[in-house]
Amino acid sequence: MNEFIEALKKRRSIYMLGRNVKMPQDEIEELVKEVVELSPTAFNSQSQRVVILFDKAHEKVWDFTEAELKKVTPADRFPTTQAKIKGFRDAYGTILFFEDQETVKALQKKFPTYADNFPIWSEQASGLTTSNVWTALATAGIGANIQHYNPLIDEDVAAEWKLPANWKLRSQMVFGSTEAEAQPKEFMDRGSRFKTFH
Ligand SMILES: Cc1cc2nc3c(=O)[nH]c(=O)nc-3n(C[C@H](O)[C@H](O)[C@H](O)COP(=O)(O)O)c2cc1C
């Protein structure tokens, strides 16, 4: 049995999340910080920025999301939207993942040959960091899902927590106790997906 594969199997999109989390908040915080630090970035640029929200702050980000969605959702569809957002608010916490655009620009200036690649690598770093945090939470018995209400909520988030303008919000990870397991996942035919040559 490969421990990494076992960890990856534990990571799923969990939508029924509750507040019955046993792990202390400072330990969750430390876990997230370590995982982010240990995740690779192009040229070790460490472009990821992360905000961890618990309690009132966690609820606030979903209040912002609901308020912003209300402005853009037809009235007859809003109750469904509202119920979905309530599901996220009823979870235990939210992690906001950002990418620092100043870091990206500085790299473009320093290494003009790769200028076009740095924004792409920044996105890739964000994706793999997010995945690492998601998997780490799963191994700690904490369920999570990932949402993308950026850029809708960018201004509210930056204003509320006084974040630098160069922090670009990339995703929101909702986490908590797993109240319902994910359904088994189907995989596409390996023959169409992989090739090996010798
Ligand atoms: C780049 C990326 C973006 C995603 N965006 C969303 C999202 O906005 N909302 C959502 O509910 N799930 C989102 N997901 C979760 C996927 O739908 C999910 O990972 C996929 O269906 C496989 O299920 P699993 O996570 O249980 O393995 C995203 C996943 C990835 C990798």
The ligand as an ORCA input file, in Angstrom:
! r2SCAN-3c Opt
* xyz 0 1
  C      -9.291     23.654    -11.006
  C     -10.520     23.147    -10.319
  C     -11.625     23.957    -10.173
  C     -12.761     23.520     -9.484
  N     -13.792     24.389     -9.266
  C     -14.843     23.990     -8.524
  C     -15.869     24.917     -8.187
  O     -15.807     26.095     -8.542
  N     -16.919     24.455     -7.464
  C     -16.995     23.157     -7.054
  O     -17.971     22.804     -6.379
  N     -16.019     22.264     -7.325
  C     -14.949     22.648     -8.049
  N     -13.936     21.767     -8.321
  C     -14.036     20.374     -7.823
  C     -14.252     19.363     -8.944
  O     -15.557     19.451     -9.439
  C     -13.949     17.975     -8.371
  O     -12.622     17.946     -7.895
  C     -14.146     16.868     -9.390
  O     -15.483     16.762     -9.773
  C     -13.663     15.521     -8.867
  O     -14.296     15.175     -7.638
  P     -13.466     14.962     -6.305
  O     -12.912     16.299     -5.879
  O     -14.431     14.414     -5.308
  O     -12.343     13.993     -6.600
  C     -12.794     22.189     -8.986
  C     -11.682     21.358     -9.161
  C     -10.558     21.830     -9.794
  C      -9.350     20.935     -9.903
*
